[in-house]
Amino acid sequence: MSALVVPCAHCAGLNRIPADRLAAGPRCGRCKSAVLTDTPFELSRASFANQVKGDLPLLVDVWASWCGPCRSFAPIFEQAAAQLQGRCRLAKLDSEANPQLSSQLGIRSIPSLILFKDGSETARQSGAMPLPQLLAWLQQQGV
């Protein structure tokens, strides 16, 4: 039985979870909250370094409150989080609240999706898309 390292969605603490227990709602050893959520969690500059670590892919939606396409894409991103729970973690990064991290990630347009695996960026997509297209894009990336 292999164990996966998974950052907590709430406190970014790293947790070692047996792969066959991902669907059992594992709790964080640090904050006791659910490690995996079926909704996107907020990403910040402080939590970014730990959140990109781990064995489950992390899909980041970079958005801003004034952006119409970002607001229309939000419910689609939430639906994807529910469907991908245990296979991929989904996070939202507010580019207005985190300008340094947005700059560090090279964000030029929003919404932007960035997929991280094993601590490194593996794919990037700009613009909102319907749920079937988002899921197909992730499947092409091996998620």
N, C-alpha and C positions, 0 to 999 in steps of 0.2 A: 504494500500500500504506500503510495507516494504522498508526501505532504507538500502543499502549496503555500507559498508566502503571499499573504493577502493583506494590504493596508486597510485599516478600518475606515469606513466612509465618514465617521464622525470625528475621530481624534487623530487619524493618520498613523496610529500605532500599528506596527507590523505583527501579524498573527500567522502562526504555522497551523494550517488546517489540512487534515487528511482529505484527499481529493474526493473520496466517496461520501464526505460529510458536508460538502458545499451546499447541497440542497436542504440540509437539516437546520438551516438558520443559525449558523455558528455565531457566538458572542465574542466580543473583543476582550482579550485578557486585561487590557488597561482600563477601558471605560465601561465595559459590560453592555454596550449597545450592540445591535446587530451589525456584523462586519459588512455584509452585503445588503444592499437595499434594492427595491424594485422601482425606485425613482432616482433621477439624477441628484448628485450631491454637489454642494458648492465647493469649488476649488479656489484656493488663494495662494498668494506668493509663499506664505508660511507653510502650507501643507503640500505644495507642489512636489518638492524633492522626495518626500516619502510616498506620495500617491503614485508616482510613475514607477516606483519599485514594485516588485512582486511578480507573480507568475500569471496573473490574469490580465489580459489587455485592458487598457484604459482609453476610452474615447472621450475627448474633451470638445465641448461645444463652446467656442468663444463668441460672445454676444454682447450687446449693449441694450439698455432699456429704451433708447430712442429709435432703435432699428426696427422698422416694420417687418421685414423678412425674418428677423430674429424672433420677434414675438409670435409670428405665425408658425415658425418651426418648433417652438417650445413644446406644444402638445405632442407633436410627432416624436420628438426626442424622448419625452416621457413614456410614450407607448413602446418605443424601442427598449428603454431601460427595463420595462416589465417583461418584455419578451426575451431579453438577453441575460437576465439575472442568473448568475453562476457561471456564465461564459465570458462576459465582458462587463466591466464597470463603466458607468457613464457619469461624467461630471460636467458642470457648467462653470465657465470662467467669465466673470463680468469684466470686460475690457476697460470699462470706465473706472471701476474700483481697484483694478490691478494693472495700471498702465505699464509698470516696469516689467512684469511678467509677460504681458502681451507683446511688448517690444522685444524682450528676450526670445520669445517664440517666433518672432518675425511676422506678426499678424499684419496683413496689408488690407484685408477686407473682412467684413463680417456678414453673416455668420461664417465661421470657419470651423471645420472639424479636423482634429488632429488625433491620430491613433498612435498610442505608445505600446510597445511590447518590450519586455525585459529592460525597461529603463530608457529605451531609445525611440525616437519618432520613426514610424515605419510607413505612414501614409498621411496624406493631407488632402482635404477637399473643401473648396469654397462654395458657399451658396446653400440655400435651403433646398430640400428635396423631399419627395413623398416617402412614406414609410417603406413601401416595397423596394424603392430604389436605394434607400439607406441600408436596408438589410442585405440587398444584393451586393452593394459596395463592400460592406463588412465581410460578407462571405468570400468575395474575391480576395480580401486581405487575410483570409484564413481564420476568421473569427466565427 
